[in-house]
Amino acid sequence: MALRIVFMGTAALACASLKALLDARQFEVLGAVTQPDRPKGRDLKLQASPVKSMAVAAGLPVWQPERARHPDFLAQLAELRPDLLVVTAYGQILPQAMLDLPRFGGINVHTSLLPLYRGAAPIQWAILNGDSETGVTIMKMAAGLDTGDILSQRSIPILPEDNAATLHDRLAVLGGELLTPTILDFTSGRLTPRPQVEADATYARKISKEDGRLDWTRPARTLWNRVRAFTPWPGAYTFIPGEPRRLLKIIRVAVEEKGTGPPGVILQADRSGLVIACASQALRAHEVQLEGGRKMTAAEMLAGHALPVGMKLE
């Protein structure tokens, strides 16, 4: 008899997990729970979440409670009699009353090697901190924030060319690949959950737009990690001085080992890129975006917006 599953997810990260469940003949996906449609874009039109779009295309029932812990939704979920909740990037902490409804409780696909990087932004913080690897943890859910017992883990290297977008996509696929065998081993009793080591726990707080601002008094390698961690959102940026000053997003960079100068000062601005001094070494910006403009190479930007050597970016 197929295992009856309710899936809970919102962000694009969750789509690979939902696809894995739909593709597995051992599961009956009863429906998907996702966040309500939200206004997005310049015209602020309501947009469905990636999970809702995928669920609708697959012909699944979709529920969008404003608060998953609301008694009316808990009653609705209880009527479905699921065997298991599977949660990936849903966006709300679930109450214990919900986790107690299915006979196997709930499991969560989390994009870090727990207990490292509990919280909202594990992918960004792993890159920001210069980690050489990260991975996916599937855990048995508890009422706390990413505190549940570990069911399975798999690690992958963080590549020099990775940014938050490329690492996100690789981890989403990894989570989908790990999900079905983990569920089958867990529900059959072949897998013993292991507690997280609380002493090793770290927290990956939510990223804000202000986190993207580049502080040129930091070493070049630190800023290289910041650019990668915050691409595509919120974007790493600096300001070109003047009246008015202009915001410049820095999208793709490399560390310039031999570059030296006062932090923030432009050392080179030509066809090979835009070189900016840091506390130690320098960054060569290969791809940039002026506020209100399109992404372009640094050479393309400099052709229309010349920046003098010696100017200090803010």
Legacy VTK file of the C-alpha trace (Angstrom):
# vtk DataFile Version 3.0
C-alpha trace
ASCII
DATASET POLYDATA
POINTS 314 float
0.000 0.000 0.000
1.374 3.411 -0.973
2.529 5.758 1.779
0.155 8.721 2.041
2.143 11.966 1.997
1.252 15.643 2.311
3.978 17.871 0.895
4.700 21.321 2.318
6.924 23.736 0.413
6.998 27.160 -1.175
10.309 28.174 -2.753
11.851 26.863 -5.973
14.229 24.814 -3.825
11.293 22.576 -2.891
10.308 21.607 -6.435
12.929 18.864 -6.791
11.627 17.272 -3.580
8.035 17.370 -4.783
9.052 15.871 -8.141
10.875 13.029 -6.348
7.714 12.192 -4.409
5.535 12.314 -7.520
7.943 10.059 -9.420
8.104 7.384 -6.701
5.487 4.648 -7.097
5.684 3.882 -3.355
4.006 7.196 -2.446
0.569 8.728 -2.819
0.914 12.509 -2.669
-2.374 13.761 -1.233
-1.660 17.390 -2.038
0.653 20.333 -1.462
0.587 23.006 1.214
2.254 26.269 0.217
2.264 29.930 1.184
-0.508 32.210 -0.116
0.057 34.006 -3.430
2.118 37.166 -2.844
2.416 40.421 -4.795
5.647 40.583 -6.807
7.259 42.642 -9.527
6.862 46.289 -10.375
3.104 45.947 -10.873
2.715 43.953 -7.616
0.530 41.296 -9.217
-0.234 38.251 -7.118
2.051 35.364 -8.049
1.802 31.707 -7.155
4.739 30.047 -5.450
6.897 27.678 -7.536
5.484 24.758 -5.556
1.891 25.809 -6.231
2.601 26.088 -9.954
4.156 22.638 -10.017
1.389 21.072 -7.916
-1.371 22.541 -10.082
0.364 21.277 -13.234
0.495 17.812 -11.654
-3.208 17.915 -10.784
-2.662 17.962 -7.013
-4.950 19.653 -4.499
-3.295 22.799 -3.106
-3.867 24.406 0.303
-2.587 27.906 1.132
-3.299 28.751 4.776
-2.003 32.116 5.973
-0.905 30.341 9.154
-0.364 26.603 9.074
-0.960 26.383 12.814
-4.541 27.692 12.530
-7.004 25.210 14.095
-9.171 25.102 10.973
-6.244 23.992 8.816
-5.102 21.453 11.424
-8.580 19.946 11.329
-8.495 19.845 7.523
-5.110 18.145 7.578
-6.303 15.579 10.118
-9.165 14.593 7.796
-6.623 13.629 5.116
-5.067 11.003 7.436
-1.529 11.340 6.022
1.158 8.863 7.006
3.899 11.492 6.693
4.483 15.208 6.190
7.407 16.091 3.912
8.600 19.683 4.221
11.101 21.583 2.067
11.530 25.379 2.169
7.977 25.973 3.365
8.634 29.180 5.300
6.848 28.627 8.624
7.733 26.775 11.816
5.202 23.984 12.281
3.535 23.343 15.649
3.949 20.047 17.453
0.199 19.480 17.099
0.664 19.268 13.326
3.714 17.007 13.531
1.748 14.633 15.776
-1.013 14.065 13.192
0.708 11.625 10.784
1.821 8.264 12.168
5.402 8.912 11.032
5.370 12.615 11.918
7.152 15.013 9.616
10.528 15.131 7.900
12.354 18.159 6.529
14.863 18.587 3.702
17.397 21.221 4.833
20.274 22.583 2.762
23.122 22.356 5.248
25.044 19.729 7.161
23.118 20.132 10.395
23.643 21.195 13.089
25.577 23.762 11.029
23.493 26.624 9.653
20.095 26.170 11.171
17.741 28.857 9.905
16.658 30.697 6.794
19.826 31.165 4.716
22.189 28.195 5.043
23.379 28.338 1.429
24.429 31.983 1.605
26.183 31.665 4.948
28.162 28.601 3.914
29.597 30.538 0.948
30.030 33.739 2.959
32.066 31.939 5.595
34.344 30.379 2.985
33.344 26.770 3.681
34.784 24.145 1.352
31.685 21.928 1.489
28.045 21.901 2.411
25.220 19.456 1.801
21.698 18.303 2.527
20.270 16.959 5.766
16.949 15.161 5.995
15.746 15.298 9.589
12.804 14.158 11.642
10.969 17.341 12.466
10.634 18.772 15.956
8.890 21.949 17.075
12.189 23.906 17.273
14.069 25.591 14.433
15.876 22.804 12.519
16.582 20.896 15.748
15.196 17.467 14.833
17.083 14.183 14.759
19.097 13.485 11.608
17.856 10.758 9.268
20.360 11.133 6.423
23.030 13.505 5.118
25.041 13.921 1.948
27.782 16.470 1.314
29.021 18.223 -1.831
31.966 20.586 -2.388
31.434 24.324 -2.734
33.185 25.112 -6.007
35.146 28.336 -6.629
32.737 29.172 -9.457
29.657 28.646 -7.264
27.383 31.451 -6.188
24.177 31.167 -4.154
22.125 30.413 -7.285
24.280 27.589 -8.651
24.771 26.017 -5.230
21.032 26.297 -4.570
20.284 24.355 -7.743
22.779 21.580 -6.975
21.490 21.205 -3.421
17.874 21.096 -4.610
18.714 18.161 -6.891
20.679 16.457 -4.122
17.749 16.778 -1.728
15.417 15.218 -4.271
17.791 12.310 -4.849
18.144 11.640 -1.129
14.469 11.952 -0.244
12.892 8.703 -1.490
15.470 6.255 -0.066
15.444 8.129 3.241
11.654 7.937 3.532
11.607 4.234 2.689
14.360 3.407 5.191
12.798 5.580 7.904
9.229 4.297 7.591
10.369 0.663 7.378
12.426 0.949 10.571
15.759 0.345 8.813
17.029 3.770 9.812
17.716 5.022 13.326
17.448 8.805 13.794
20.471 10.380 15.526
20.306 13.518 17.644
22.107 16.659 16.569
25.104 17.755 18.625
23.879 21.003 20.161
27.395 22.224 20.928
28.139 22.305 17.179
25.019 24.224 16.188
25.276 27.502 14.257
22.554 29.845 13.034
22.100 31.186 9.492
19.973 34.278 9.928
17.808 35.712 7.174
19.701 37.885 4.676
18.824 41.569 4.303
19.516 43.948 1.416
22.039 45.813 3.567
24.169 42.662 3.830
25.118 43.074 0.184
27.086 46.302 0.658
30.807 45.754 0.114
33.146 47.048 2.801
36.436 47.630 0.996
38.344 47.644 4.290
37.964 43.865 4.331
40.311 41.411 2.560
39.668 40.640 -1.092
38.941 36.967 -0.458
36.305 37.882 2.146
34.602 40.165 -0.376
34.906 37.520 -3.114
32.904 35.202 -0.866
30.366 37.965 -0.189
29.785 38.583 -3.889
29.254 34.864 -4.507
27.037 34.422 -1.439
24.720 37.303 -2.327
24.328 36.631 -6.059
21.581 36.806 -7.218
19.938 38.298 -4.087
20.316 40.798 -2.542
23.307 41.411 -4.786
26.700 42.712 -3.715
27.030 46.428 -4.321
29.059 49.576 -3.809
28.497 53.244 -4.633
30.144 55.457 -7.253
30.616 58.898 -5.636
29.068 61.997 -7.172
25.838 63.960 -7.277
23.847 61.848 -7.191
25.946 58.882 -6.249
25.193 55.735 -8.246
24.733 52.196 -6.972
26.911 49.643 -8.753
26.177 45.936 -8.363
29.210 43.665 -8.510
28.109 40.315 -9.971
31.211 38.323 -10.897
34.703 38.900 -9.528
38.120 37.354 -9.076
40.787 37.991 -6.477
43.687 40.013 -7.845
46.596 38.622 -5.871
49.081 41.438 -6.546
46.718 44.405 -6.336
47.498 46.899 -3.584
46.229 50.347 -2.680
43.955 52.234 -0.283
40.722 50.252 0.272
38.009 51.118 -2.241
40.307 52.906 -4.668
40.101 51.978 -8.360
43.471 50.611 -9.442
42.584 49.742 -13.027
39.632 50.408 -15.328
40.017 49.059 -18.846
39.028 46.217 -21.169
40.309 43.587 -18.745
37.984 44.706 -15.981
37.621 46.989 -13.024
40.204 46.436 -10.262
39.401 47.757 -6.782
41.788 47.722 -3.831
40.760 45.936 -0.635
42.340 45.738 2.830
44.621 43.091 1.369
44.930 42.325 -2.343
42.198 43.541 -4.704
39.086 42.439 -6.573
38.775 42.393 -10.349
35.118 42.899 -11.301
34.261 41.082 -14.538
30.477 41.567 -14.547
28.553 44.517 -13.113
25.207 46.298 -13.236
24.521 49.991 -12.807
21.343 50.774 -10.892
18.443 50.736 -13.327
20.550 49.178 -16.085
21.252 45.730 -17.435
23.978 43.288 -16.480
27.127 43.826 -18.522
30.829 43.185 -18.524
32.948 45.728 -16.698
34.484 46.689 -20.049
31.036 47.434 -21.505
30.122 49.531 -18.493
33.397 51.494 -18.621
32.890 52.219 -22.311
29.797 54.248 -21.465
30.555 55.270 -17.880
34.261 55.921 -17.512
35.611 55.602 -13.968
39.017 57.198 -13.335
41.872 55.339 -11.711
42.245 56.758 -8.200
38.505 57.226 -7.588
37.378 55.771 -4.259
34.201 53.712 -4.278
31.972 54.042 -1.245
LINES 1 315
314 0 1 2 3 4 5 6 7 8 9 10 11 12 13 14 15 16 17 18 19 20 21 22 23 24 25 26 27 28 29 30 31 32 33 34 35 36 37 38 39 40 41 42 43 44 45 46 47 48 49 50 51 52 53 54 55 56 57 58 59 60 61 62 63 64 65 66 67 68 69 70 71 72 73 74 75 76 77 78 79 80 81 82 83 84 85 86 87 88 89 90 91 92 93 94 95 96 97 98 99 100 101 102 103 104 105 106 107 108 109 110 111 112 113 114 115 116 117 118 119 120 121 122 123 124 125 126 127 128 129 130 131 132 133 134 135 136 137 138 139 140 141 142 143 144 145 146 147 148 149 150 151 152 153 154 155 156 157 158 159 160 161 162 163 164 165 166 167 168 169 170 171 172 173 174 175 176 177 178 179 180 181 182 183 184 185 186 187 188 189 190 191 192 193 194 195 196 197 198 199 200 201 202 203 204 205 206 207 208 209 210 211 212 213 214 215 216 217 218 219 220 221 222 223 224 225 226 227 228 229 230 231 232 233 234 235 236 237 238 239 240 241 242 243 244 245 246 247 248 249 250 251 252 253 254 255 256 257 258 259 260 261 262 263 264 265 266 267 268 269 270 271 272 273 274 275 276 277 278 279 280 281 282 283 284 285 286 287 288 289 290 291 292 293 294 295 296 297 298 299 300 301 302 303 304 305 306 307 308 309 310 311 312 313
